[in-house]
Structures are given as structure tokens and as C-alpha cells.
Amino acid sequence: MEPIFDAELVLRHQLRAERRAVPGADFLMVRAAADLAERLATVERRFPTAATLFCRTEAAAAALAASGKVETVIRVELDGRLLDNSPGRIAQHGRLPLEPASLDLAVSLLALQDLNDIPGALIQIRRALRPDGLFLAAMAGGETLHELRASLLAAELELTGGASPHIHPMVDVRDAGALLQRAGFALPVSDLETVKVRYQSMFALLGDLRAMGVGNALEGRTRRPATRRLFARAAEIYAERFAEPDGRLPATFAFVWMSGWAPHESQPKPLTPGSAEVSLSKVLGSGRGSS
């Protein structure tokens, strides 16, 4: 398959953010880790061995450790420099460094959307889980940054008569459930959480995105540097279309949450066709009137 993202550039963006750490810029990851802790609290079981996958910061690992349900946490990152001198493993060439049936829990926060082969990654994760092991993940999706996308597109069309991709494609909540099923997970569930963040300007938003390690790494991006005029016009359009009464600009971040279990014989099974004891027609009625 043709790659969607320049994987080396994705990593460079993350390493740049690591080198130029901005206090508080990880607020979305902190929130996702807090949500992870809440979701894990509803699961009545313990997980001897867990792994955090491409989470970039230690927030997810810290949430697992603090849950009291996990004994050992393995961090997996794209580069050793993202581990910040803590122990962990490095994933290379799209392959997870995990043995089959070696994990009880796998977690990924705000990372899967940057992978070229999400179905392949999910299959590897499912294989790395022991039977009845749990996978929990949040990825950017749906309406994430729709205001910024619309503003950049409108500005580029106005100034150049054409447009090149600036924002990574996003999955929606239905896509996420289908991906889990395709990868062989049992009992797949997906849901959506939307967060609105308000900024003084579009440039403040762009600064936060850079500090998060986010940037345009699409293979189809133009190689010509974006002009100041383009960003200035996009900022004007952003304010014209989306400014709130106090003048601040909203930015939407949509978290698509996914959960699935490695198949196990103890899990509930769907009924086989024809096994129901009461026919659907009797429940719903035949739809015909009687005289």
C-alpha cells in the first residue's frame, strides 16, 4: 500500500517537541491519560503485564501504574529519545517488538492516527495479547481541527486557486469499530469524546500543535514552504467564521476511543442464525391487519 504519512517526518516532529518541551503543552495527553484511568477503573480485573504503545510521554504509563491493577508496564516508542532515559522498547519498520500472547493489556493514546497501516498495527496488537487480554486506545478522529482545516483550505483556494493537504485524514467512530472487528478483536466498542479548546489566535493554536509534536507529515503535501500571506489570510478566515462573542477562537479535538478483547472461549458469543426461541415476526408483529 502507498504510505499516507512520511514516517521519518512524523518522528522528527515528535523529537523536536521533545527537545523544545513547552510546559503544559501536553494537556491533551494528560486528559487522555485521566480518561484512560477512569475507563480502566470500570474493569474488574488485574493485568500482570501491560504495554503503552507510541504514547510519546510517560502519562499513560503513569496512569497504569497508579491504577493498582497493573504489575509491569512496558513502554514502546518509535525512538529511544522519546523514552527519556526510562526503560522500554523501540518499534521499527511498522513492527511491534512484542512476543505473541505476551501482554494482558495494551494501551495507545493519541498515536494510531499517524500510522500508515492502522489495520496491520491492530492485528499485531491483538496477537501480542494473551487470550482475553484487553486493548484500550484513543486516537484523534472525526471533527478534530475542522476549523483549522476549513480556514487553511479556504485561504489556499482564494490565493492560489488550488489546495494541497495540510491536515491528516481522521477516522470516525464507526470506522474505529470496523477496524477492531477486521483485526479480530472480540466485543469491540468505540465511542467519541469531543473537547473544545479556546485560543486568542490561530497562531497560538499552531504553536500548541508544534509543541505537541504535530505537523504536516503527509506524503502528498506540497514541498514548497507555506507563505506568511497564506497563514495570515487563514487566520483572518478563522476569526471571521469561527470567533466566539468574546473574540476567542475554538479548536475542536475529537477523541475516538476504542476497546476490544483478544478472543477467548469464556466470552459471550452471538447467537447463531435460527437459534432464537422466539421469531422476530412474533415480536414485531406480522405487519398485516386482521379482520
C-alpha positions in Angstrom: 0.0 0.0 0.0 1.1 3.5 -0.7 2.1 5.3 2.5 -0.1 8.2 3.6 2.5 9.7 6.0 6.2 10.4 5.9 7.1 8.3 8.9 10.5 9.9 9.3 8.9 13.3 9.4 6.4 12.2 12.0 9.3 11.2 14.2 11.2 14.4 13.6 8.2 16.4 14.7 7.9 14.4 17.9 11.7 14.7 18.6 11.6 18.4 18.0 8.8 18.7 20.6 10.8 16.6 23.0 13.8 18.8 22.6 11.8 22.1 23.0 9.5 21.0 25.7 6.8 23.6 26.5 5.3 23.3 30.0 1.6 22.5 29.7 1.6 21.7 26.0 0.8 18.0 26.8 -2.6 18.9 28.1 -4.5 16.7 25.7 -2.3 13.7 26.6 -2.8 14.4 30.3 -6.6 14.5 29.7 -6.5 11.3 27.7 -4.5 9.6 30.4 -7.1 10.7 33.0 -9.8 9.3 30.8 -7.9 6.1 30.5 -7.7 5.8 34.3 -11.5 6.2 34.5 -12.2 3.6 31.9 -9.8 1.1 33.4 -11.4 1.6 36.8 -14.6 0.1 35.5 -12.8 -3.2 34.5 -13.0 -5.6 37.4 -9.7 -7.5 36.9 -6.0 -7.1 37.2 -3.4 -7.1 34.4 0.0 -8.5 35.2 1.8 -7.2 32.1 0.8 -4.1 30.1 2.3 -2.1 27.3 1.8 1.6 26.3 2.3 2.0 22.5 3.6 5.2 20.9 2.2 7.4 23.7 5.3 9.6 23.5 5.1 10.8 27.1 5.0 8.8 30.3 1.4 9.9 31.1 -0.2 6.7 30.0 2.4 4.5 31.8 1.9 6.6 35.0 -1.9 6.2 34.8 -1.5 2.4 34.5 1.0 2.3 37.4 -1.3 4.4 39.6 -4.4 2.2 38.8 -3.2 -0.5 41.2 -4.3 -3.1 38.5 -1.1 -3.4 36.6 2.1 -5.0 37.8 4.5 -4.4 34.9 4.3 -1.6 32.3 6.4 -1.7 29.1 6.7 1.5 27.1 7.0 1.1 23.3 8.1 4.2 21.3 9.4 5.0 17.8 12.8 6.2 19.1 14.8 5.8 22.3 15.0 9.5 22.8 11.2 9.6 23.4 11.7 7.2 26.4 13.6 10.0 28.3 16.1 7.5 29.8 13.4 5.2 31.1 13.3 1.5 30.2 11.3 0.5 27.1 11.4 -1.0 23.6 11.8 0.6 20.2 9.4 -0.2 17.3 10.9 -0.1 13.9 9.6 -0.6 10.3 6.0 -0.9 11.4 6.6 -3.9 13.6 5.9 -4.1 17.3 8.7 -5.6 19.4 6.3 -7.8 21.3 6.1 -11.6 21.5 2.8 -13.3 20.7 0.5 -13.7 23.7 2.8 -11.7 26.0 0.5 -9.0 27.2 -2.6 -8.8 29.4 -3.3 -5.1 28.5 -2.2 -2.9 25.6 -2.8 0.9 25.6 -2.3 3.6 22.9 -3.1 7.2 23.3 -3.3 9.8 20.5 -0.9 7.9 18.2 -2.7 5.5 15.9 -3.8 8.2 13.6 -0.2 8.8 12.5 0.4 5.2 11.4 0.4 4.2 7.7 -1.1 0.8 8.4 -3.6 1.0 11.2 -5.2 -2.4 10.4 -1.8 -4.1 10.5 -0.9 -2.4 13.8 -4.2 -3.6 15.3 -3.6 -7.1 14.2 -0.1 -7.1 15.8 -1.6 -5.7 19.0 -4.3 -8.4 19.1 -1.6 -11.1 18.5 0.5 -9.7 21.3 -2.4 -10.0 23.8 -3.0 -13.2 25.7 -6.5 -14.7 25.3 -9.0 -12.4 27.0 -6.4 -9.6 27.1 -7.7 -6.0 26.7 -6.8 -3.3 24.2 -7.7 0.3 25.0 -6.9 3.3 22.7 -7.8 6.8 21.9 -7.0 8.4 18.6 -7.7 11.7 17.0 -10.6 11.5 14.7 -13.8 12.9 13.3 -14.1 16.6 13.6 -10.6 17.2 15.0 -9.3 20.7 14.0 -12.1 21.1 11.5 -12.0 24.9 12.0 -8.3 25.0 11.1 -8.7 22.7 8.1 -11.5 24.8 6.7 -9.6 28.0 7.2 -6.4 26.8 5.5 -8.4 25.3 2.6 -10.3 28.5 2.0 -7.2 30.6 2.2 -5.3 28.5 -0.2 -8.1 28.3 -2.7 -8.5 32.0 -2.6 -4.8 32.8 -3.0 -3.7 30.1 -5.4 -6.8 28.6 -7.0 -5.8 25.1 -5.7 -5.2 23.3 -2.4 -2.7 20.8 -1.0 -3.4 18.6 2.0 -2.4 20.2 5.4 -4.3 18.1 8.0 -4.0 14.4 8.4 -7.1 12.3 7.5 -9.2 11.2 10.5 -11.3 8.1 11.2 -14.8 8.4 12.6 -16.2 6.3 15.4 -17.8 3.8 13.0 -14.6 3.3 11.2 -12.9 2.5 14.5 -15.3 -0.2 15.4 -14.9 -1.8 11.9 -11.1 -1.7 12.3 -11.3 -3.6 15.6 -13.5 -6.2 14.0 -11.3 -6.5 11.0 -8.3 -7.1 13.3 -10.0 -10.0 15.0 -10.9 -8.3 18.4 -13.9 -9.7 20.3 -16.5 -7.4 21.9 -15.3 -4.3 20.0 -16.6 -0.9 21.3 -15.9 2.6 20.1 -17.2 5.9 21.3 -16.5 9.6 20.8 -15.4 12.4 23.2 -15.1 15.9 21.9 -13.0 18.6 23.6 -13.2 22.3 22.7 -10.1 24.5 23.4 -10.2 28.3 23.0 -7.4 30.3 21.7 -6.6 34.0 21.3 -5.4 33.4 17.7 -4.8 30.7 15.1 -1.1 31.2 15.6 -1.5 30.3 19.3 -3.1 27.1 18.2 -0.4 26.3 15.7 2.2 26.9 18.5 0.5 24.3 20.7 0.3 21.8 17.9 4.1 22.1 17.2 4.7 21.7 21.0 2.6 18.5 20.9 4.8 17.1 18.1 2.0 17.6 15.5 2.8 18.8 12.0 2.0 18.2 8.4 3.7 14.9 7.6 1.5 13.9 4.6 3.3 12.3 1.7 1.0 14.3 -0.6 1.9 17.7 1.0 3.4 20.4 -1.2 7.2 20.7 -0.8 7.0 24.4 -1.2 7.2 26.3 2.1 3.9 27.9 3.1 3.9 31.6 2.8 3.2 34.1 5.5 0.4 35.5 3.3 -1.3 32.1 3.3 -1.2 31.8 7.1 -2.2 35.5 7.6 -5.3 35.0 5.4 -6.2 31.7 7.0 -6.0 33.4 10.4 -8.4 36.1 9.1 -10.9 33.5 7.8 -10.6 31.5 11.1 -11.6 34.6 13.0 -14.4 35.6 10.5 -16.0 32.2 10.5 -15.5 30.8 14.0 -14.8 33.5 16.5 -17.0 33.4 19.6 -18.6 36.6 21.0 -15.6 37.4 23.2 -13.3 37.1 20.1 -11.6 33.9 21.1 -11.3 31.0 18.6 -12.5 27.5 19.3 -10.5 24.5 18.3 -12.1 21.1 18.3 -10.3 17.9 19.3 -12.3 14.7 18.9 -11.1 11.5 20.8 -12.2 8.3 19.2 -12.0 5.7 22.0 -11.6 2.0 21.1 -11.7 -1.1 23.2 -11.5 -4.8 22.3 -10.6 -8.1 23.7 -8.4 -10.9 22.4 -10.8 -13.8 21.7 -11.3 -16.3 24.5 -13.8 -19.1 24.9 -15.3 -17.6 28.1 -16.5 -14.5 26.3 -20.2 -14.1 25.3 -20.9 -15.4 21.8 -23.5 -14.1 19.4 -26.4 -16.4 18.7 -26.2 -18.5 15.5 -28.8 -17.8 12.9 -32.1 -19.7 13.6 -31.2 -20.4 17.3 -33.7 -17.8 18.7 -36.6 -19.3 20.6 -39.0 -16.5 19.6 -39.3 -15.4 16.0 -38.7 -11.7 15.1 -42.1 -11.6 13.3 -43.9 -12.5 16.6 -42.0 -9.8 18.5 -42.6 -7.1 15.9 -46.0 -8.3 14.6 -46.6 -9.6 11.1 -47.4 -6.1 9.8 -50.7 -7.3 8.4 -54.1 -6.2 9.6 -56.7 -8.7 10.8 -60.4 -8.7 10.2 
